[in-house]
Each structure stands twice: as C-alpha cells, then as structure tokens.
Amino acid sequence: MNPELLQTYDHYLYALVAVVGTGLGVAGLQWLLCRSRWAAWARSLAGVAPPFINIIGVLFGLTLAFLANDTWSAHDRATNAVFREADALRSLVTLSASLPEPLQGRVRAAVASYGQASAAEWPLLARRQSGAQVPERADALLRLLASRDIANALPDTVHAQMLRKVSDIQGERDQRIGLSQTHVNPLKWLGMAFLGWVTLLSLAVVHVDNARAALVAMVLFALAAAPTAAIVLIQGNPFQPPASVSPAPIAAAVHGLQSAAPVWLPALEKPLAQKVKKGS
C-alpha cells in the first residue's frame, strides 16, 4: 500500500479496524464461553454483580465522548475559519468603495485573484497539502494595500482596517491549513479500544452462566460502540468526505464581485461557478 495514501486517509483505516476488531472481539469471547477448552473454567467465574458493568461502561462512554468532541470541534473551527475568511474578503470589497478608479479596480481584482486561488485549494486540503499560489496572492494583496497610492487615497482608519482584514485572511487560512493536517491520535484511540475490550469482557463475565444472554449483551454493545467510533473516525479530517467543509462561502464572496466590477472579473466566473457547484 502507498505510504502517502495511507497517511492521508489513515482515519478510514482506523474506522475499519474499529468495526472489524469489535466484531472479532465478540466472536472470540463467545467462542471462549461455548466452544473453547477453557469454557468450564470461564463458567466458574459466575457471580460478578451486574452493576459492575456500569463502572467500566461509563469510562468507555466518557472516553468516546471526549474523542468525538475533539473531532467535531475541529470541524466547527474549520467551518468558522472559512466563513471568517469569506467575510474578510467581502469587507475588503466594501472598504475599497472609498477608493477612486483605477485603484478600486486593482484592489478588487487582487481580492478576486486571492479568492479564486483559495477556493481552488480544497482538493489539496483533502490530501493534507496546501497550494503555493494562495500565499503568493495574499502577499500581493497585502503589498498592494500597503502601497503609498492606496494609503494616500484612504483615511487612516479605513486603511488600517483593510490591512487588518488581510491579516485576518492569512490567519484564517493558516487555521484551516493546520486543521487539514490533523491525524488520528493512536494513543487516544488505543485507550478507547482497551476500555471497549474490557467492557466486552465485563458483559461476558456477568452473563457467563448464560451463553445466549452474554451473546445478546455483547452484540448490543458492539452495535452501539463500533459504528459510533467509526463515524467519529471517518470525520478525522474536516476537508474530506463524508462531511467535508465546503469552499462555497469563499467562492460566493468572490463571485459576488462580478456585479460590482463586470469589466475585469468575467474571466473568473466559470472556474468559480464550478467550484461553488463542487463544494455544495
């Protein structure tokens, strides 16, 4: 298997391991209770009080809840970063209305150029990579706004606000780049897997004198735990399916410039419309 491919989509492999491993654990314990040479010894362990399961079950549930919270929190932060980046782009367009032509057109063209490159970066984010054009266009936008011509044409407060918006854009992009590099933490999930195994053992021991009841209890736990863990794992990268963050807010923010500057933006209409469609 390609190591790079495995590193990019490692969370899908962990999800498969969680489902298959849980099923094998249930099958192995049922074999131990019914068909193995140690079945008689296992039945001698009868007598463990059923409430004992609650202690380990709560530990397992809390561990899985914390891991799920980490994953969904990363997804929320990525979504917020995209919307804030789009909002900063729209703010630059609004603030540039104070500029005379041709400076206003140059600023809006630079904003559109950055937005197009940013929206086109999404396939790279899904592969835990980033585009070289995006920082270049962000730097070009910053140099333009920091130029003497722009500074002389704007009030100091408006000019300072525009520079802050460019800094915000760069910061939000860095945020989503960092989140796209997120990998599954093996130690965290190993701890959860261990607690899941101990919970299965507890169910088997509590029902050791009734093989059918033990099987039903373990299968019910497996049906609750394995799919839940898999759902959390496959959302390890917020920029990969099935719940990937969309670039539509950024693409829409730049696409909206068409009505404000139809002279210099038509060339961007087709690729941005395709990107909005792909991201929706």
Buried (B, 14 or more C-beta within 10 A) or exposed (E): EEEEEEEBBBBBEBBEBBBEBBEEBBEEBBEBBBEBEEBEEBBEEEEBEEEEBEEBBEBBBEBBEEBBEBBBEBBEBBBBBBBBBBBBBBBBBEBBEBBEEEBBBBBBBBBBBBBBBBBBBBEBBBBBBBBEBBBEBBEEBBEBBEEEEBBEBBEEEBBEBBBEBBEBBBEBBEBBBBBBEBEBEEEEBEBBBEBBBBBBBBBBBBBBBBBEEBBEBBBEBBEEBBBBBBBBBBBBBBBBEEEBBBBBBBBBBBBBBBEBBEEBBEEBEEBBEEBBEBBE
